Amino acid sequence: MLIEWQIDALARAGIRELVVNTAHHPDAFERALGDGERYGVSIRYAREGERAQDALETLGGIVNALPLLGPDPFLAVSGDIYSEYDFQALQHASEAIADGRRDAHFVLVPNPPYHPDGDFGLDAGEATMEPPRLTYGNMGVFAASLFAGLAPRRQRLFPWAFELVRRRRVSAERFDGRWCNVGTPEDLAQLDRLLQLRLGRPGCR
C-alpha cells in the first residue's frame, strides 16, 4: 500500500509514534497495518467515519485526531503522496515551533502540471503569499495549540492556514526531490512500477 512507503520513511527518520486518520474502509487499514510493530513504529487510529464522504479533509482530520496527537509539535503528511523527502530535516523547524518562534513549517515543491499557480512564495526560509509561488507538498509541522477549540468538522487546511502565513508565523523550504501526488489507482500502479525501476516522470520526480 502507498501508506507503507510513508510509514517506512517516517520510521527511517526516527518518527515512531504515528496516528493514521481513516474514513473509507477503516477496518481494512487497521487490519493491514495493525499496531505498526512490524514497521518498527506504534500506530493509533483516528476514525473520521466509515465512508469516503465522511472524510474531514486535512484541517478537520487534524482536529479530530488532536486528543491522540498530544501537546507537542507534530508532522502532518497526506496519505496519498509519495516523497523521498528526509523527514529528519524537520528537526530544527520543530524546535522553532516548540519554543514559540513559529507556528508551522511547510515543505513546498515545484508546481505540478495540475496546479501551475502554486500556493505560497518562499523568501529566505519563510512562507509568503507573494509570487512566484510553489505548491504545498502536503507535508508540514504544526503547533498543536493552533487547533485548540476548533470543531472536528469537514474543513480544508487552506484557506484557514493563509492567515498564519500573512502573520509571518510559517517557515518553509523547497524540496526538489522525488514527489508525487497519487490521485487514482492507475497513478498508484504507475508509481509502483517507476519505483521498482527507479525512473522519473513529469509530476512525479
Buried (B, 14 or more C-beta within 10 A) or exposed (E): EBBEBBBEBBBEBEBEBBBBBBBBEBEEBBEEBEEBEEBEBEBEBBBBBEEEEBBBBBBBBBBBBBEBBEEEBBBBBBBBBBBEBEBEEBEEBBEBBBEEEBBBBBBBBBBBEEBEEBBBBBEEEBBBEEEEBBBBBBBBBBBBEBBEEBEBEEBEBEEBBBEBBEEEBBBBBEBEEBBBBBEEEEBBEBBBEBBEEEEEEEBBB
